[in-house]
């Protein structure tokens, strides 16, 4: 059995190759941008984007890689190549950017990866869902694990919104009466929820809950609602199956806030 140093060295070598492949792909995208400039071809071609995402998902399935993960990677890559095409010949605003020094990164900065989902409290669940699906182009996805009354989930690409209406219970009704409709919390994806919570506790962050773990292995905790921001933060680590976050975790935050009030 190979040891940890050898395995890490192999990972480092593969990551270097990955960065080199990304650089080669970006160089080709710059050539594509020049061709489009000379032919009046639109920068965004939705059919091509759909083809890329669909085919890469299938490639991932064929070799045993989670297709949702593969799609997420390619969406990030497509976003960067689109930025390059739009920027065109404009000089980079920060051409001398370097890797951030270790001293400049906080513990949270090290483990936070992206916005996982946004929970929105709404007075009218049907009307709010219709705004997303009929007017904005989102699509409805499966209801939250273990609960469907008073909750809807809509998504567009990798962006997920969780809508929670008064039908979800007394705690939600109390929240709406006090704060009205709007974003209840932003959920930030972190590599390890226990580590992230300990890091925030070490700097006296206003924490509301301990780490809650649902049946699918989602680890999540919440901060207090900040009066200046008008919003709370949730931190989630998806250590289990890649399924929608459990409704119990969402409702737990409303209930915890109701108890404090």
N, C-alpha and C positions, 0 to 999 in steps of 0.2 A: 504494500500500500504506500502510495506517495505521501510525503509529508506536507504540512500546510505551507511552508515556504515555497516548495516546488509548485504546488497548485496555484498559489498567488502569483508566482512568476509567470506561469502560463496564462493566467487571466490578464495580467498586465500586457503580455505580448499580444494577446487577442484584441485587447482594447486599443492598443496602438494601431493594429491593422484596421480596426473599425474606424478610427479617426482618419486614417489614410484613405479608406474607401469613401468616407463622407466628404473629404476634401476633393477627391476625384469626381464625385457626383456633383458637387457644387460647381466645380470648374465647367462641367458639361452644361449645367443649368445656366451659367453665364453665357455660354455660346448660344443656347436656346433663346435667351433674352435678346441677343443681338439679331438672331434670325427673325424673331417676332417683330422687332423694331423695323426691320426692312420690309416686312410683308403685311403690316397692319393686322397681324394676328392678335386676338385678345389675349391679355396676360392670363386671365382665368378662363379655363375651359372645363366646365363642370363634368362633361362626359369623360374627359381624360382623368380627372381626379377620381371619379367613381370607379373607372377601370383600374387605376393604380391600387386603390384601397381594396377592391374586390379580389383582384388577382393576388395581392400580397397576403390577404387573409387566407386564400386557398393555399398559397405556398407554405404558410405557417402551419396550416392543418396537415399538409402532406408530410411535414417533417416532425410533427408532434409538438409544435410551439403554440401556446394559447393565441388564437387569432385576435382576440380583443387587445391583448398586449401588443401584438404586431401592428394592428391598426393604429393604436395610440402612438407608437414610435413613428410610423409613417406620416401621421397627421402633423406631428411636430416637425418632421423633415420637410413636408410639403409647405408648411407655414414659413419655414426659413427660406426655402428656395423661392417662394412667392415674394417674400420681402426683398430678396436680392434682385429679382426681375423688376420689381417696382422701383427700387432705388436706382437701377440703371447705372449711369456713369457718375452719379453723385459720389464724392469721396466719403469714405468712412469717417463718421464723426469722431471716432476714437481708434485710429489705426494702430496705436501702440498699446492696446489693451493687453494685459498680462494676467496670468492666473492669480486670483486673489490670495494674498498671504494668509497663512493659517491664523495669524493673530487677529485678522479682521473678521473672522467668521465666528458667530455665536454658536452655542450648542443647537439652537433651533434652526439657524441658518444651514447647519450641516445636515439635518435630517428632514426638513420640509421639502416637498417635491412639487406640489401643485394644489390648486383648488379642486377638491374632490367633488363637492356638490354644494348647492345653496338651498337652504330651507326658507320658504316664504310663507308667512301667515297671511291668510286671506279671509275676507268676510263672505265672499261668494265663490265657492269652489268651481262650479260649472263655468261661470263667466271667466274666471281667471284661467282655467285650463283652455277655454276657447281662445283667449287672447294669445296664448303661446302656440296652440296648434293651428288655428284658422288664420291668424293674422301674422304670426312670426315664423311659421314653418317648422316648429318643433313637432315631435311625434310622441304619442303616449306610449309608455312602456309598462311592463308588468307592475302590479301594485307592490307596495313594500311588503317585505317578508313578515308574515304573521298578522297583517292588519291591512284593511282596505277602506274601512269606513272613515270618511273625512280626510282622506289623503289621496293625492294623485302624484304621479311622477312623469315628467316630460323631459325629453332629451333632444339634442341636436348635435350629431357627431359625438364628441367626447364631453359635452356640456350637459350636466344633469341638474334639474330643478325639482325640488320636492315641495309640493303645495299642500298646506295643512289648513283645513277649514274648521269652523266651529263645531261641525258634526263629530270631530275627533275627541271631544270631551270637555269637561269643565275647565281644565287647566288651559286649554287653547282659548276657550271663550274668555277667560279672565285675562289672558295675554292680549287678545284683540281689544277688549274693553279698555285696557290701560294704554296700549301702545299703537293700536290700529294696525291696518294692513302694512306689510313691508317685510324686508329681509329680517328673519329671526336670528339665523346664524349662518356664517360661512364655515364650511368644513374643510380644513387643510389636511391634505394627505401627508403623513409622516412615516418614516421608516420604522419607528418603534414608539408606540404611545407611552409606555412606561418611562422610557428615557426622556421623551419630550416633556412629559409632565414634571419629572424630577428637575429638568433643566429650568422650567418656568418657575417651579416652586423655589428654586435656589435664588432667584432674583425677585422673589416676593410678588410674582404675577397674581392677579386676582382670580384665583381658581374657584370654580363652583362645584365640580364633582371629582370623584376618583375615576379611575379608568373602568369603564363598563365594557364587558365582553359579551357579544351575542352568540347565538348558536352556530353562526357561520364563521366565527373567528374574527369578527371585526372588533378591534379595540378602539375605544373612543372616550374622550373626556372633554369638558367644556370650561370656558372661563366665565366670569360674571359679565353681564351686559354693561358695556362701557357707556356712560351717559354722554360723553363727548362724541363717540362714534355712532351711538344709537343702534349698536349691533353686538352680538356675541360671536366668539370664535369657538369652533369645535375642532378637535384634532383627532384624526382617524388613521389607524394602521390596518390595512387590509391583509391580515396574516392568514386568512382562510380562503374560502372559495370566492371567486369574483362574481358576486351577486349583489343585488341592491341592498343598501343598508337596512337593517331591521327597524320596523316601525317602533318597537319598544324603546330603542335608543333615542329616536326623535321625540317621542312623547315624554321620555324621562327628563329631558331638558325643560319642557314646558312645566312639568310637575315640580321640578326642583325650583324653578323660578316662582311658581305659585306658592310654594312653602315659604320661600324667603319673603315674599310680599305679605 
